[in-house]
Amino acid sequence: MAEFTRLQNCLALIRLRNPPVNAISTTVARGIKESLQKAITDDTVKAIVICGADGIFCAGADIREFKVHKTFDIQLGDIVDEIQRNKKPVVAAIQKLALGGGLELALGCHYRIAHAEAQVGFPEVTLGILPGARGTQLLPRLVGVPAALDLIISGRHISANEALKLGIIDKIVNSDPIEESIKFAQRISGQSSQELQMTSDMVADKSSALGPPKGYTSKATIEFFFYLTVPGLCCGM
Ligand SMILES: CCCCCCCC/C=C\C=C\CC(=O)SCCNC(=O)CCNC(=O)[C@H](O)C(C)(C)COP(=O)(O)OP(=O)(O)OC[C@H]1O[C@@H](n2cnc3c(N)ncnc32)[C@H](O)[C@@H]1OP(=O)(O)O
């Protein structure tokens, strides 16, 4: 599930909860979508923080569900688009791990604050799939194409320090990243939404040289690749 909490000072907190690693199941994905809707439509909410429960952000898609479903009626990519379309700033508070779909969710946010011991990565390649929820578009926009390809093709996890140097995360903290993200969200929510929108539009314009957000891989291609490559899902193999 994803828990929605209305905090003091005009903030909303969305907390992923799915032990042991807060993986994104269909229930978690629905919870994030519904929580976002609440936060976006509540005029008193000025900024949003997304975090994970029990000291971990998210280890990606819930691989237990890969075994039981062939298609999903909810797409993480649509949630990432919704975060990016919305005018309120969204901060990802990364504890321990942001992998696969978890990293895509964080990349969709406007800011990422991670604990110094955290690790991020796209391990999809080890499962024979691609980061299909905007990861292949958002990562190169942040770090450039060669570094993005290296991470996506190798599937390696990198440290918060390397992620900071590459530009994947914005800030490293030794304290609780959720508390730090709340403080940061409070600070930026004081700015006018017009200023924030202008800034995010300018950033989007600047990075449009890398192509439109949905440009690299069509949904059909991802699904085709997915069914061909995940053992047991293709033609009942
Ligand atoms: C499928 C649902 C669809 C829902 C709607 C759409 C959402 C999906 C959208 C996007 C999809 C993106 C694709 C991906 O994200 S693919 C990437 C998936 N993630 C991984 O491949 C990570 C795999 N796990 C690991 O690398 C490690 O387990 C790690 C998280 C680093 C933890 O390592 P370690 O500390 O050594 O501990 P264990 O390996 O023993 O794991 C601890 C327990 O956690 C369970 N686990 C780990 N990862 C997942 C996961 N992704 N989903 C579910 N469960 C996971 C693991 O089985 C252990 O459980 P247990 O203690 O019960 O054995």
The ligand as an ORCA input file, in Angstrom:
! r2SCAN-3c Opt
* xyz 0 1
  C       5.008     -6.295    -10.889
  C       3.984     -5.411    -10.271
  C       3.479     -4.399    -11.228
  C       2.819     -3.269    -10.529
  C       2.488     -2.155    -11.403
  C       3.630     -1.630    -12.178
  C       4.836     -1.328    -11.334
  C       6.109     -1.757    -11.980
  C       6.700     -0.675    -12.666
  C       7.915     -0.682    -13.101
  C       8.703     -1.856    -13.214
  C      10.016     -1.779    -13.083
  C      10.842     -2.985    -13.222
  C      11.703     -3.219    -12.012
  O      11.668     -2.513    -11.053
  S      12.687     -4.552    -12.156
  C      13.682     -4.421    -10.721
  C      13.103     -5.199     -9.621
  N      14.011     -5.179     -8.500
  C      15.047     -6.013     -8.408
  O      15.372     -6.744     -9.288
  C      15.752     -6.029     -7.099
  C      16.004     -7.444     -6.714
  N      16.469     -7.545     -5.349
  C      17.756     -7.349     -4.958
  O      18.633     -6.985     -5.718
  C      18.035     -7.605     -3.516
  O      17.087     -8.486     -3.017
  C      18.046     -6.307     -2.688
  C      16.757     -5.499     -2.830
  C      19.264     -5.461     -3.081
  C      18.185     -6.681     -1.190
  O      19.305     -7.529     -1.049
  P      19.659     -8.185      0.364
  O      19.743     -7.135      1.405
  O      20.870     -9.027      0.145
  O      18.416     -9.073      0.766
  P      17.682    -10.259     -0.034
  O      18.173    -10.385     -1.419
  O      17.751    -11.456      0.852
  O      16.186     -9.696     -0.097
  C      15.467     -9.463      1.091
  C      14.041     -9.820      0.872
  O      13.483     -8.890     -0.073
  C      12.829     -9.607     -1.133
  N      12.914     -8.800     -2.355
  C      13.981     -8.197     -2.862
  N      13.690     -7.521     -3.962
  C      12.355     -7.708     -4.165
  C      11.423     -7.251     -5.149
  N      11.802     -6.448     -6.164
  N      10.145     -7.627     -5.065
  C       9.720     -8.411     -4.049
  N      10.556     -8.890     -3.069
  C      11.854     -8.526     -3.127
  C      13.637    -10.881     -1.215
  O      12.893    -11.867     -1.905
  C      13.843    -11.193      0.253
  O      12.637    -11.725      0.746
  P      12.648    -12.892      1.824
  O      13.379    -12.346      3.008
  O      11.199    -13.147      2.077
  O      13.368    -14.025      1.176
*
